[in-house]
Structure formats: structure tokens, C-alpha cells
């Protein structure tokens, strides 16, 4: 977890950024995401290094707060709110940065201006290896607890999926609801590296799904494929999503393709210039034909009656064993 300050305002923030050890006092760092990428750019404009600190082995809430996209750049404050108490910080030895007092290891240093070096190849959340020209950190100090525990994140692990998924889902739901879409639920697909999303919508007009798809695909850079379904579909169940696509989609009417949108840097299929085509699927039923798409199901009263009868038969049998 990287911590730094805006060189103009002094506001601090945190983020997760991959690192490569290049020597005893040298690290490569991939600064692709704001706000710390902006901090580095501001410092570089004045040909000045950016003080940073890397905290290893921190509370999981800090990792979650560090990846949340929020107008509140001070993600330490976000972490404190999630914890329900003020976060204990301590000053670094050589960097003008405060870090979590409970961190297992802290690596202090400076992002050097106007310097890029080859980095990688690194395994990424897309499931492929990537190399890049990345920033360089000059290490100025290392501090640690007694017998520290080193924590690392595997890019395609369930741990990363559980960390990144809820934050991204909450952000997109809020964005869509603020635009007036009656979103019921939303699920980012972990195997796709969060590039696939399923949305359930309380549809009022037949135009709603395609309007949502256009806004979502253009507005969220990392989403590549999206499907919108009615609110009777459980988007958290991949089987239910597949069923909706299989029974409610006509390919000549319900697909949209938007070419030449911004691509993710870690997508190996991207086109030259960092562009990609995005696909949207409208898997909702026409408003006027909902009566034809009523799902089969056993009434709850019958389910409860069967459960009671089974309990009456099974319980005495188990008691007599």
C-alpha cells in the first residue's frame, strides 16, 4: 500500500500499486491510477521527487479504503470511518509522509522525476503477463516490527476478487442511481478481472436498458462487456444470468457494440492507441410482454408444507437411531 501527499495541497492519499525490486535501494512502481499518479505528475512538472511510503502488512480495511474511488482523496479518513475509530499514524523517518502505526514493514523513498525504466513482466488480474516503462523509487529507509509478517496479493487470487469487487460494485451502483436508473443489484465478474458486469434493473421503459448500457460502457473504463436484466434475475448467480441471456435475448435486436472506447492497459486484445470495442446485452423482457416471461416456481406455501412433512418423518427416524 503506497502513501503520498499532493505536492501542491498537502492532501494525503493511499493506493495499491505493483512494485518490482531492482536493487538494494531501488524499486520500480507502476503508477497508473489516481490520485497518486496525479501527485507524481505534479511533482515531475517542477522536476522534484515525490516522497512516498510503502506499508506492508496492514489492516484489511486499509487495503479496501485505498482502492475506493471517492472525491475524498484522504483515504486514511475513509479507513477511519470504516473502522469506526481514528486510525493510529506515525511519521516516517526520512519521508514527509505519515503511515499506519501497526504496519509490519514500511519502506520509505522518493519517486524520481523524469525517469522511467522497464518493469516486469508481471502477472496481472487479466491473467496475462505485462511489461511497461514505469516510475522508479529510490529507497531511503526501511523500518519494521519485531519478526514482521510480509503480506502480498496474488493478482488472480480470491483475496483480490473479494477486495476489489465490493468497492467497484458500490461505486458503479451509486453512479447509475444518481443518473436515474432504478438499479436493483450489480455483480462484477471475478474471473474476468472485473471487466464483465451484470446489472438487474427495475425497468420502466423499453429504452432503459440500452441507455444504461451506453452510459455504463462509456463511463467506466474497465468495463468491457455488460448485461442488463430484469429484477427477477439474481445477478449474483452466474447460472441465473446465463439463463436470462439464453431465454430473453435476440442477437439482432438486443446487442450493442461501441467501437473505439478507451481500453485497459492490461487487456492483451486491445487495439493500437489503447482502444477497444465494448459490448452490451439487453436481456430484459419487453414491458408489454411480461406476461409471456413469468418464471416457473413452486409456491412458498407448498414448500413450507413439504418441509414440515419431511421434518415429521425424518426427525423421529433420526431420534431412533
C-alpha positions as CSV (number, residue, x, y, z in Angstrom):
1,X,0.0,0.0,0.0
2,X,1.5,3.3,-1.2
3,X,1.0,6.6,0.7
4,X,1.9,10.1,-0.6
5,X,0.8,13.7,-0.4
6,X,-0.3,16.1,-3.1
7,X,2.8,18.4,-3.6
8,X,0.5,21.4,-4.1
9,X,-2.2,21.0,-1.5
10,X,-0.5,18.6,1.0
11,X,-3.5,16.3,1.0
12,X,-2.6,12.7,1.5
13,X,-3.9,9.6,-0.1
14,X,-3.2,5.9,-0.5
15,X,-3.3,3.4,-3.3
16,X,-2.4,-0.2,-4.3
17,X,0.4,-0.2,-6.9
18,X,2.6,-3.0,-8.0
19,X,6.3,-2.9,-7.2
20,X,9.5,-4.5,-8.6
21,X,12.7,-4.9,-6.6
22,X,15.5,-3.6,-8.8
23,X,18.3,-3.4,-6.2
24,X,19.0,-2.8,-2.5
25,X,17.8,0.8,-2.8
26,X,15.8,0.8,-6.0
27,X,12.2,-0.2,-6.8
28,X,10.1,0.0,-9.9
29,X,6.5,1.1,-9.4
30,X,3.5,1.2,-11.8
31,X,1.6,4.4,-11.2
32,X,-1.4,4.0,-13.5
33,X,-4.2,5.1,-11.2
34,X,-5.1,8.4,-9.5
35,X,-4.8,10.1,-7.2
36,X,-1.1,9.2,-6.5
37,X,-0.4,9.1,-10.3
38,X,-1.5,12.8,-10.3
39,X,0.7,13.6,-7.3
40,X,3.7,12.2,-9.2
41,X,2.8,14.2,-12.3
42,X,2.6,17.4,-10.3
43,X,6.0,16.8,-8.7
44,X,7.5,15.9,-12.0
45,X,6.3,19.2,-13.6
46,X,8.6,21.0,-11.1
47,X,11.4,18.4,-11.6
48,X,11.0,17.4,-7.9
49,X,10.9,13.9,-6.4
50,X,7.7,12.8,-4.6
51,X,8.1,11.5,-1.0
52,X,6.3,8.1,-0.6
53,X,6.0,5.3,1.9
54,X,5.1,1.7,1.2
55,X,3.3,-0.1,4.1
56,X,3.3,-3.9,4.1
57,X,1.1,-5.9,6.4
58,X,-1.8,-3.5,7.3
59,X,-5.4,-3.9,8.4
60,X,-7.6,-5.2,5.5
61,X,-9.8,-2.1,5.9
62,X,-6.9,0.0,4.8
63,X,-6.5,-2.1,1.7
64,X,-10.2,-1.7,0.9
65,X,-10.1,2.1,1.6
66,X,-7.0,2.5,-0.6
67,X,-8.8,1.3,-3.8
68,X,-12.1,3.1,-3.3
69,X,-12.8,5.8,-5.9
70,X,-14.0,8.8,-3.9
71,X,-14.0,12.6,-4.2
72,X,-12.5,12.4,-0.7
73,X,-8.8,12.0,-1.5
74,X,-7.8,11.4,2.1
75,X,-8.3,7.7,2.2
76,X,-6.9,7.5,5.7
77,X,-10.1,9.3,6.7
78,X,-12.2,6.8,4.8
79,X,-10.4,3.9,6.5
80,X,-11.1,5.5,9.9
81,X,-14.8,5.8,9.1
82,X,-15.0,2.2,8.1
83,X,-13.1,1.1,11.3
84,X,-15.3,3.3,13.4
85,X,-12.3,4.9,15.2
86,X,-9.4,7.2,14.4
87,X,-6.5,5.4,12.6
88,X,-3.2,5.5,14.5
89,X,-0.5,7.0,12.3
90,X,3.2,7.6,12.8
91,X,5.7,9.8,11.0
92,X,8.3,8.3,8.6
93,X,12.0,8.6,9.4
94,X,13.0,10.1,6.0
95,X,9.8,10.8,4.0
96,X,7.3,13.6,4.7
97,X,4.5,11.0,5.0
98,X,2.5,9.5,7.8
99,X,1.9,5.8,7.8
100,X,-0.2,3.3,9.7
101,X,1.4,2.7,13.1
102,X,0.5,-1.0,13.0
103,X,2.2,-1.7,9.6
104,X,4.5,-4.7,9.7
105,X,7.1,-3.2,7.3
106,X,7.4,0.4,6.0
107,X,9.7,1.2,3.0
108,X,10.3,4.9,2.6
109,X,11.6,6.6,-0.5
110,X,11.2,9.1,-3.3
111,X,9.6,8.7,-6.8
112,X,12.4,10.1,-9.0
113,X,11.2,12.7,-11.6
114,X,11.6,12.3,-15.4
115,X,12.8,8.7,-15.1
116,X,11.2,5.6,-16.4
117,X,12.7,2.1,-16.6
118,X,11.5,-1.2,-18.0
119,X,9.3,-3.0,-15.4
120,X,8.1,-6.6,-15.4
121,X,6.9,-8.8,-16.9
122,X,4.3,-9.0,-14.2
123,X,1.2,-11.3,-13.9
124,X,-1.9,-9.1,-13.8
125,X,-5.6,-9.5,-12.9
126,X,-6.4,-10.2,-16.6
127,X,-4.4,-13.4,-16.3
128,X,-1.6,-12.4,-18.6
129,X,2.0,-11.0,-18.2
130,X,2.7,-7.4,-19.0
131,X,5.8,-5.2,-19.2
132,X,5.9,-1.4,-19.1
133,X,8.1,1.7,-18.7
134,X,7.4,2.7,-15.1
135,X,8.5,5.1,-12.4
136,X,11.4,4.5,-10.1
137,X,11.6,4.8,-6.3
138,X,14.9,5.5,-4.6
139,X,14.6,3.8,-1.2
140,X,15.7,6.0,1.7
141,X,14.8,3.9,4.8
142,X,13.2,0.6,5.9
143,X,11.5,0.1,9.3
144,X,9.7,-2.9,10.6
145,X,8.1,-4.5,13.7
146,X,9.9,-7.3,15.5
147,X,9.6,-10.5,13.5
148,X,7.4,-8.9,10.8
149,X,4.9,-10.8,8.6
150,X,5.2,-10.0,4.9
151,X,1.8,-9.8,3.1
152,X,1.5,-10.0,-0.6
153,X,-1.5,-10.2,-3.0
154,X,-1.6,-12.6,-5.9
155,X,-3.3,-10.8,-8.9
156,X,-5.7,-13.6,-9.7
157,X,-6.5,-14.8,-6.2
158,X,-9.8,-14.9,-4.5
159,X,-8.4,-12.4,-2.0
160,X,-8.0,-9.8,-4.7
161,X,-11.5,-10.6,-6.0
162,X,-13.1,-10.1,-2.6
163,X,-11.1,-6.9,-2.0
164,X,-11.7,-5.2,-5.3
165,X,-15.2,-6.5,-6.1
166,X,-17.4,-4.8,-3.5
167,X,-15.7,-1.4,-3.8
168,X,-16.2,-1.4,-7.6
169,X,-19.8,-2.6,-7.4
170,X,-20.8,0.0,-4.8
171,X,-19.2,2.8,-6.9
172,X,-21.0,1.8,-10.1
173,X,-24.4,1.3,-8.4
174,X,-24.2,4.8,-6.9
175,X,-23.2,6.3,-10.3
176,X,-26.1,4.6,-12.1
177,X,-28.7,5.5,-9.5
178,X,-27.5,9.1,-9.5
179,X,-28.3,9.1,-13.2
180,X,-31.8,8.0,-12.5
181,X,-31.5,4.2,-13.3
182,X,-33.5,2.0,-11.0
183,X,-30.7,-0.5,-10.3
184,X,-31.6,-3.4,-8.0
185,X,-28.3,-5.1,-7.9
186,X,-25.0,-5.4,-9.7
187,X,-22.2,-8.0,-9.9
188,X,-18.7,-7.7,-11.2
189,X,-17.3,-11.0,-12.5
190,X,-14.1,-12.0,-10.7
191,X,-12.8,-14.5,-13.4
192,X,-13.0,-11.6,-16.0
193,X,-10.8,-9.4,-13.8
194,X,-13.9,-7.1,-13.2
195,X,-14.3,-6.3,-16.9
196,X,-17.7,-8.1,-17.1
197,X,-20.7,-6.8,-15.2
198,X,-24.3,-8.0,-14.7
199,X,-26.9,-5.5,-13.7
200,X,-30.5,-6.1,-12.6
201,X,-32.9,-3.2,-13.3
202,X,-36.4,-2.3,-12.4
203,X,-37.3,-1.5,-16.0
204,X,-39.9,1.2,-16.6
205,X,-39.4,1.8,-20.3
206,X,-38.1,-0.4,-23.1
207,X,-35.4,2.2,-23.7
208,X,-33.9,2.0,-20.2
209,X,-31.5,-1.0,-20.7
210,X,-29.8,0.4,-23.8
211,X,-29.5,3.9,-22.2
212,X,-27.9,2.3,-19.2
213,X,-25.5,0.2,-21.3
214,X,-24.3,3.2,-23.3
215,X,-23.7,5.2,-20.1
216,X,-22.0,2.3,-18.3
217,X,-19.7,1.2,-21.1
218,X,-18.6,4.7,-21.9
219,X,-18.4,5.9,-18.3
220,X,-16.5,3.0,-16.6
221,X,-13.1,2.5,-18.3
222,X,-12.5,-1.1,-17.0
223,X,-15.9,-2.5,-18.0
224,X,-15.7,-4.2,-21.4
225,X,-18.9,-6.4,-21.6
226,X,-22.1,-5.6,-19.7
227,X,-25.5,-7.4,-19.5
228,X,-28.7,-5.8,-18.1
229,X,-31.5,-8.0,-16.8
230,X,-34.9,-7.6,-15.1
231,X,-35.1,-7.5,-11.3
232,X,-36.4,-11.1,-11.2
233,X,-32.9,-12.3,-12.1
234,X,-30.2,-12.9,-9.4
235,X,-27.1,-11.3,-10.8
236,X,-25.0,-12.9,-8.1
237,X,-25.8,-16.3,-9.6
238,X,-23.9,-16.9,-12.9
239,X,-26.4,-19.7,-13.8
240,X,-29.3,-17.3,-13.5
241,X,-27.5,-14.7,-15.7
242,X,-26.8,-17.3,-18.3
243,X,-30.5,-18.4,-18.2
244,X,-31.6,-14.8,-18.8
245,X,-29.3,-14.4,-21.8
246,X,-30.4,-17.7,-23.2
247,X,-34.1,-17.0,-23.0
248,X,-34.5,-13.3,-23.3
249,X,-32.0,-12.1,-25.9
250,X,-32.4,-11.9,-29.7
251,X,-29.0,-11.1,-31.2
252,X,-30.2,-8.9,-34.0
253,X,-32.1,-6.6,-31.6
254,X,-30.6,-6.8,-28.2
255,X,-26.8,-6.4,-28.7
256,X,-25.0,-3.1,-28.9
257,X,-21.3,-2.7,-29.9
258,X,-19.5,0.6,-29.2
259,X,-16.1,0.8,-31.0
260,X,-13.0,2.8,-30.2
261,X,-13.5,3.3,-26.5
262,X,-10.6,3.5,-24.0
263,X,-9.1,0.1,-23.2
264,X,-7.5,-1.2,-20.1
265,X,-3.7,-1.3,-20.4
266,X,-3.7,-5.0,-19.2
267,X,-6.0,-6.2,-21.9
268,X,-3.9,-8.1,-24.5
269,X,-6.6,-7.9,-27.1
270,X,-6.6,-4.0,-27.1
271,X,-6.1,-2.2,-30.3
272,X,-3.3,0.3,-31.1
273,X,-3.7,3.5,-29.3
274,X,-5.2,1.8,-26.2
275,X,-8.7,1.4,-27.8
276,X,-11.2,-1.4,-27.6
277,X,-14.8,-2.3,-28.7
278,X,-17.3,-2.8,-25.9
279,X,-20.4,-5.0,-26.0
280,X,-23.7,-4.6,-24.2
281,X,-26.5,-7.1,-23.9
282,X,-30.1,-6.2,-23.2
283,X,-31.5,-9.4,-21.5
284,X,-34.7,-7.8,-20.3
285,X,-38.2,-8.6,-21.5
286,X,-40.4,-6.1,-23.3
287,X,-42.6,-4.2,-20.9
288,X,-45.8,-5.1,-22.8
289,X,-45.0,-8.8,-22.9
290,X,-44.1,-9.5,-19.3
291,X,-47.0,-12.0,-19.0
292,X,-45.1,-14.3,-21.5
293,X,-42.0,-14.4,-19.4
294,X,-43.4,-15.5,-16.0
295,X,-40.8,-17.7,-14.3
296,X,-41.9,-21.1,-13.1
297,X,-41.7,-21.7,-9.4
298,X,-43.2,-23.7,-6.5
299,X,-45.5,-21.6,-4.3
300,X,-43.9,-20.9,-0.9
301,X,-46.9,-22.4,1.0
302,X,-46.3,-25.7,-0.7
303,X,-42.6,-25.6,0.0
304,X,-43.3,-25.0,3.7
305,X,-45.9,-27.8,3.8
306,X,-43.4,-30.3,2.3
307,X,-40.7,-29.2,4.7
308,X,-43.0,-29.8,7.7
309,X,-44.0,-33.2,6.4
310,X,-40.4,-34.2,5.8
311,X,-39.4,-33.0,9.3
312,X,-42.2,-35.0,10.8
313,X,-40.9,-38.2,9.1
314,X,-37.2,-37.7,9.4
315,X,-36.9,-36.4,13.0
316,X,-38.4,-39.5,14.7
317,X,-36.4,-41.8,12.4
318,X,-33.1,-40.0,13.4
319,X,-34.1,-40.0,17.1
320,X,-34.5,-43.8,17.0
321,X,-31.0,-44.5,15.5
